[in-house]
Amino acid sequence: MNRFVGSLLIWGAATFVINSHVEGFLVTRQVEDWDESCDSQIYCYGPLLDTVQMAHLFNDSKTFVDMKLKQTPEVTMQLFEEFMALYDQKPSRGQILGFVVDNFEKEGSEFEPWTPTDWHQNPKFLDNVQDPKLREFGRELHGLWLKLGRKMKKEVEEQPELYSIIHVPNPVIVPGGRFREFYYWDSYWIIKGLLYSEMYSTAKGMLQNFLHIISRFGFIPNGGRVYYSKRSQPPLLAAMIKAYVEVTGDEDFAVQAVPLLEHEFNFWFNNHTVQCNGHTLCIYGDKSKGPRPESYREDVETSQDFPTEAAKQEHYSELKAGAESGMDFSSRWFINDDGTNTGDLRNLKTRSIIPVELNAILFWNAKIIAEFYVMAKNLTKAMVFEQRAQQIAEGIHACLWHEDVGAWLDYDMINARRRNYFVPTNLAPLWMKCYNEALEANITEKVLKYIDAMEIDSFPGGVPNTLQRTGEQWDYPNVWAPMQYMLIAGLDNLNDQRAKDLARSWATRWVHSNFIAFNETHSMFEKYDAEELGGHGSGGEYEVQLGFGWSNGVIVELLDKYGNILSAPGSSSDGLKPFSAFVIAAVAVFGTMLSRIFG
């Protein structure tokens, strides 16, 4: 069966609508039948990509699609056709490797050395950190920005067809490791870290890059490669710009940016919406066919159990929708035949799940856009977006908040029921204050009971992303910096001392875990281990990555916020000062762990 797809750029054809009415919820699902991937027959689709990726030349499929062409795509394709003919369409693995070596340059060749001009040794956030060991930790994290900076060669702009990377005018700070280009939602925590590091010019340059990309693509792709150009990630640009404006006072930048932020907002509501009980909410999706180019072989292999080409294409779309969520992959997106979350990648149904955090982020977008339109003195537009925010909040409350659970829950559109499984995003609306603030006292009580009932404060290495152990990287026991940030910031937003104390306790635990891992390895990790203070994560499609942009940014902010009351692990107080609250919390955690062990 032919796996190859063509290069037509058709943005949407048929629309399919599915209705269900169960448990009092009327759900209408609208699905756009999107066509084709990007127009590169080298990096996105076609026989060359298939031949190379299926030969398993590299441990990581992303390696090949990040390589630079030595000659134009047209010449390369002609050489490939001649190469295949020479070996009767059946070249060996070694021969394919020889073709790649002859016609491609090593991955990462699009960059030139660059040192941020706005980096300096002593940002003020370090003054807030009282413990000398933690202060030195913060200083070293501040220094990591120098290692994560990337500037594109002029040739990328002049000959973009030779590269898979998307040209942007300003240098960027990347996550690290295999992630050698910008990633959308990662950049929120990177930008926050840069602002605490007083690297305002670098941060603004990255924001300008994103605005440039919206003007080109209509939205911000998952990452800075052409093979990502038909999917996005959680839309946090408005929040990045808000953070920048709050620190710098550069309201003119917000005014200039707001029309493009509105354009991105409309992209989501034009292309990702479903109806839930009369409310319009958004889901993650995909606009292309075929396997993910950066995980081509892996996707083809997981598709083999699907009996038809149409079923395989549906599976590919689910994989890419999971990637758009940023949580690739997790049992959060599994729906099996009995409607539960057990299974594997074959059970991915991301496009059939209404996610809490995406809609809370879009609420936040609307609030920020309204705020920026007030700065622009366009009160009509400001009122429109205040109303949009209110509508989204009402939809989130009606469809996703559950009083009996004490949390917001994702919604399964296939089975028309809530997904009552723990994910940190179940509490995401606390971060964006996406709820009726008149009900905050009740919500606080419910949320604290939910946290206690789920026993998520019982893990030495931080709150895990789920409680299911599947081997996927966004499942137990992995702990991720953005999720810890979301929980800590959300609890701290509440006007309740118990919630604020828990936020401080979780911040302490997270700083300690990162500190221990850093001192043992001199590295920051992409993900960590809930079962071990200082342990790094595992699982998923690739090895754990070092760097790491969002891990750095979250710790820098926590050091700034809590540095005056934090001590390094092993010090006399070993936590919060005064430390009695921390000791009480530790005893509670130990008691919970013993009850789990001994029943």
N, C-alpha and C positions, 0 to 999 in steps of 0.2 A: 504494500500500500504506500502511496507517495506521501512522504511527510513534508515535502517542501511547499512553501507558500510563496505567492507572488509579491510584487513590490508596489501595488497600487495603494495610494494614500486616500482611502475613502473613509470619512469620519461619521459612520453611522448609517444604518439602512433600516431594517425592519425593527419594530418595537413589539415586544411580547408582554402581555399583562396576565398575571396570575392572581386570582382572588381567593381568599380563605376567610372564614368567619368562625372562630373557635375561641372559647373562654372569654367571650365578650369583646374580642378584638377583630375588627375588620381590617385586613391587610391586603393591600394591592401592591404587587411587585411589578415594576416596570423595568424591563431589561433591554438595553440597546444592543443590537447585533453588530458589534464593531468589526471592522476589517483590518487586516494586515498589520505587521510590525513596521518599524522604521524602514526607510528606503535603501538601506545598505545591504547589498547582497553578499557582503563580506562579514559584517558584524551582527546582522539581525536575522537572516534567513538564507536558505539556499543550499546547494550541494557542497560548496566549499566548507561552509560552517558545519554542515552535517558530517562530512568526511573527517574533518579535523577533530571535532568534539567527540565523535563516536569512537575514534581511535584511542582515546584516553591517554593523550600525550602528557598531560599534566595532572597532578593530584587535584588541582583546583581548576574547574572549567573556566573561571573568570580570567585566568592567565592569558589564554589565547585572545579573547575578545578585547583585551587591553593592549595588545601589541600594535605597533605602528606599521603601516604598509611601507615598503621600500619603493614601490612604484604605484601608479594610479590604480584605482579599482578595475578599470577596463583592461589594463595591461595584465593585472594580477589574475583576473578571471580568464583571460586568454591563455596565460601560462598554466593555469589550473586545468583547463580543458585539454591542453596538450599533454600535461602530466598524466591525467587520467587515461587518455588514449594510449600513451606509451606503455602503461601497465594494465591495459585491457580492462579498465575501470575497477581493478582489484589491487591497488597498491598495498604493500605491507605497512605495518606500523612504523617501521624504521624509514621507509621511503616517504611516508607522509610527514614524519618529523623533519626529514631532509628538506622537503618542500617548504615547510614553515620556516626553518632556519634560513633558507635562501631568499625568502620573500617578505619576511617580517622582522622588525627590530624588537628588542626586549621590552617587556611591559614597563611602563614608567618613563619611557624615553621622551615624553612630551613636556617634561619639566626641566627647568634650569635652576641653579642654586639661588636662594632668596632668603634674606634676613629681614623680618619686619622692622621698619624704621621707627615704629612707635613703641617697641619693646624697651623697657628699662628695668633695672634690677630690683627696685624697691617700691612696688605698688602699695597703696595705703592699706589694702585689706590685710596685709601681713602684720600691721600694727595692732590689729584687733585680736590677733592670736597670742594668748598669754603664755602657753606652754612652749618652751623653746624647741622641743622635738617636733611638735605639730607645726610651728612656724617654719622650721626648716623643710618639713614636708610640703607646706604650701609654696615655699620658695622654689623647690624642685619642680612642682607641678607648673608653676608659672614659667619655668625654664623649658618645659616640654613644648610650649607653643612654638618655640624656635625649630624643634624637630618636626613638627606637624605642618609647617607652612609650605605651600606649594605655589609656584608661579609658572604659568605656561610660557613656552617658547613662542616667539613671534610667528614661527612657521605654522603653529596651530591655527592662528587666525588667517594666514595667507594660503594654506593648503589644508583646509579642514577635512577634505575627503580622504586624507591619509591616516586619519585618527578616528578612534571611536569616542574620544573625549569631546564634550561640548565646550566650545570656547566661551570663556567669560573674560571681561576686560581687566578684572582685578585679581590679585592673589587670594588664595583661600587657606583656611586651616581645615585640614581633613581629619576624619576619625583616626586613621592609622592602619597599619598592616595592609591587608589586601584592599582596603577601602582607601584608595589613593586619589579619590576625587571627592567633590562635595556630596553629601547626602542631606536630604531635605530636613527631616525632623531632628537628626543628630545636631544640625546646625543651631537649633534653639539653645541647647545647653552649651555648645561651643561659644556662641555669641555672648551668652550670659557670663561665661568664664572670662572671655576677652574683655568685657566691660569691667569686671572686678580687677582685671590685670591692667586696666587703663589703656588698653590698645584700641582706642576709639576709631582711629583711621582704618585699621585692619577690619574691625567690625563693620564700619560703614561701607567699606569696599565690598564685603561679602553681601551686605544687604542690597547694594546697588547691582551686584551680579544677579541676585534673585529677581529684582524688578526687571532687569534686562531680559531675563529668561521668560518671565511672564509675557512681556511684549512680543517675544518670539514664538513661544509655544502656546500661550493662552493659560498656562498653569506652570507649576514647578514640578519637573520630573522627580521620580524616586531618587535619582542620583545623577551625577554629571557625565553620563555616557549616553550615546544615541540609542543603545539598546534598552535604556530605561524610559524612552521618550513617549511611551503611551500609558504610563501609570504614574501616579503621584505618591505622596506619603501624607501623614497627618499634617494639615495646613497650618503651620505655626509661624509663618512669616509676619503676620500682623502683630503677633505677640513679641517677636524679635524686635520689630521696629518700635513698638511701645517701650520695651525695655531700654533700647538705645536712646529714645527721646527722653525718658525719665532720668537717665543718667547725664545726658549731655545738654538737655534743654533745647535741642535742635528741632523746634516745631516746624520750621520750614520744610525739613525733610519729610515729616509726616504728611504735610499738606501736599507735597509733590508726589508722595507715594500712594495716597489714598485712592485715586482712580484705578490704579493697577491692582490694589488690594480688593477693590470692589469687583474687578474683572475676575480675579481668582475665586472670590466668593461665589460669583455667578457660575463659574465653571463647575463648581461642586453641585450647585442646585440645578444646573441644566443637564448634568450627566450622571448623577449618583443618587437620585431620589427614589424613595418608596413612600407609600401611604400606609400609615399605621393608625387605625381607629380615628380616621379623619384628620390626622396630622401628617405633615410632610417632614420626613427625616431622611438621613443619608446613610449610604452603605459604601464599603470599599468595592472596587471593581477593576475592570481591565478593558483595554481597547485594542487588543491585538490577538493574532492567532499564533500557534506554534509554541514550542518550548521556550523557556527563558534562555536567551543566548548565553548568559553568564553561568547558567546551570543546565546546559543543554542535555548532556548525557544523563544526568540525574533525572531530569524530567521525562526523557524518553523511557528510561528504565521503569519509573513508577507508573507510566502510562500503559505498560504492557498488559496489565490485567483488565484493561477496558476493551470491550469487544469490537467497537466500531471506531472509525475515524472521528465521527461526531462526538463520541464519548471521550475520546482522547483530547479533542479540542476543548471540551468543557473542563476536563481536568487541568489542562494547561492554564485556562483562564482562572480557575480557582487558585492555582499556585501563584499566579501573578497578582491576584487580588489579595492573597495573604501577604505577599511582598509589599503591596501598597499600604497595608496596615502597619508596616514596620515590625510586626511580630511574625516573622517567617522562620519557623512555623510553630504551631501550638495546638494542643487539644482544644483551646478556646474556639478554634474554627472547625472542629470535627463534629459532624452530625452523622451518626450511623443509622442503620435501618430502624432501630428502636427509638431513635430520637435523642440518644444520650451522647456523651462526648468521648466515649472510648473509640479506639481505632488507630488509624495511621494516616499518612498523606492521601491515601485513596479515599478517605472520608472527608476531605476538605470541602466545606460548603460556605466559604467566607462570604460569597455574594448573596447568601440567604440569611445573613445574620445582621441585625441592626446593632451597631456597636455604640456603647455608652460614650467613650471618649471622643470619637469623631464628632458626634453631635454636640457635645459640650464644647469642643474646640471651635466648632462653627458658630455656636452661641457667642463665644468669646470674640471671634472674628467680627461678628456683627456689632458687638458693644464697642470694640476698638475702632472700627470703621466709623461708627457714629461719633465717637470722641474726636477722631481726626477731622471729620466734616465740621464739627463745631470749631476746631482750630482754623479751618478754612472759611469759616463764617457762612457755610452753606447749611442753614438750619433745616431746610426742607429735606435734604438728603440725610441729615443727622436723625431727623424724626423717623424717616423711612427705615433706617437701620436699627433704631431703638425698637421699632415695631417688629422687625424681623427677629431680633434677639428675643423679644417676648414670645413670639410665635414658636420659636425653637424650644425655648424653656418650657412652654406649655406642653409641647409634644414629648419632650424628655420626661416630664413629670407624669404625663398621662400613660405613656407606653413603657417607660423603663424604671421608674421609681416603684419600689414595693415596700409598703409600710410594714408588712408582716416579717419581711426579711431584714429590713433596716439598711438597704443599699439599693443602688441602681443596678439593673441586670440587662445584659444583652438579650435581644429578642430573636427567636428562631422563627423565620417566616415559613419554613416548610411545614413544621408541625404546629405553628401558631401558638407558641408557648414561650415562657421566659426560660433563660439559661441560668439556672441557679447553681453556678459553679464559681468558686472564688477566682478572681483576677483583680490585680490592683486597680485596674480601670473602673471597677465597680464603684470606686469612690472618687473618680476623676472630677465629677461636678463640684466637689468641695474646693478643688484647686481653682476652677474658673468662677466660683461662686454662682453656679448655674442652678439656682433654686430660689424659691420665694423666701427672702430673708426674714419675713415675719414668722416663718415656720422653723427658723434655725434651731431653736432650743429643742424642739421635738426631733428634728433630723439628727442633732448631735447625740441625743440619748439613744436613738435607734442605731446610729453608726457605731457608737462605742460598744453597744451590746453585740452588734454584728462582728466587730473585730474580736471580741472576747469569745463569741460562739465559734468562730472559724479558727481560733487558736493561732492566729497568724503572728502573734507576738512571742512565739515560743521557739523561734529559730535563731541560733547563735550568729549566723552570717547575714541576716536581713530577711525581709519578707519575700518569699519566693513568688514567681510570676503566676504559677498555678499550684494546685496540690496534686496534680497527676504526673506520674513519672512515666514518660513515653519515649525518652531519648531525643525528643525535639528540643531545640535550644531555648525556646520560650516556655518550656515547662519545668516542673520541679526537677532538680533542686536549684535551678539557676535563678540568680538575683540580678536585676538590671538597674543601672543608675537612674534612668528616666522614671522608672516606676517608683523607686525609693523617693525621688524628688517629688513626684506627684502626690504620694501619700503624705510625706512630711509637710509640704507646702499646704496641702488641703486641710490637714488637721490643725496646722498653725493658724489658718484663716478663721477658724471657729472661735467665737468669743466664750471659750470655756477652758478653764485652767487644766482640767483633766486631759483634754485634747492637746493643748499646747505642751503639757508635760510628756505625753506620749510622742509627740513630734520630736521633742528634744531627745528623748530616749532613743528613738529610731535614728535620728541624726548622729548621735554618739556612736551607736553600734555600726553605722555605715562608715563613718570616718575611721573608726578603729579597724574595721575589716580591710578597708583600702590601705590604711597605714601599714598594717601588718604585712599584707601582700607586697606592698611596695618595698618595704625594708628587707624582705626576704629575696625579692627578685629584681628590684630596681625597675619595676615595670608597673604600668597601670593596665588593667584588663578591660576588655569589652563587657564581660559578664563575670559574676562571682558565684559562690556556692553558699546556699542557705544553711547547709549542715556544718559548716566550718568557718569560724571567724578567721578571715584572711585567706580563705580558699578561693581559687578561681574556677570559673564554670567550664562546661563541656557540652558535648552533644551537637546535633545539627549537621549541616552540610560541609562545614569547614572547621579547621582548628581554631582554638580560641585566639583572638587577635589582641595585639599589644598596641598601646598608644596612650590613652584612648580618649578621643575628643570629649565625648559626653561624660565619661567618668571623671576626667579632669575638671570639667566645668562645674559639675554638681558638687564635688568636694571643695573647690575654691569658694563656691557660694556658701556652703555649710560652714567652712572655716570663718568666713566673714561674719556670718550671722551668729554662730555659737562659739566662736573662738575665745571669747572672754570667760567662758564657763567650762571649756573642754580641757581635759588632760590627756596625754598620750597613754596608750595601754602600758601597764606596768608601773605607772607612777603611783604615788601614795594615795591619791584620790581615784585614779583610774576611771575618770568619767566626768560627770557633772559636778560642779562646785556650787553649793554644798552637795555632797554625794549621797546623802541619805535617801533621796528619791530614787537614785540610780540603784542603790543596794536593794531597796524594796522591790523595784522592778526586776532586778536580777533574781531575787529569791522567788518571785512569782513565776518567772520563766523557768527556773530550775524545778519548781514544783510541778509545772505543767509537763515538763519533759519526763519527770519521774512517773507521773500518772499515765503518760503514754506508754512508758516502758513496762510498768508493772500492772497496768490496767486498773 
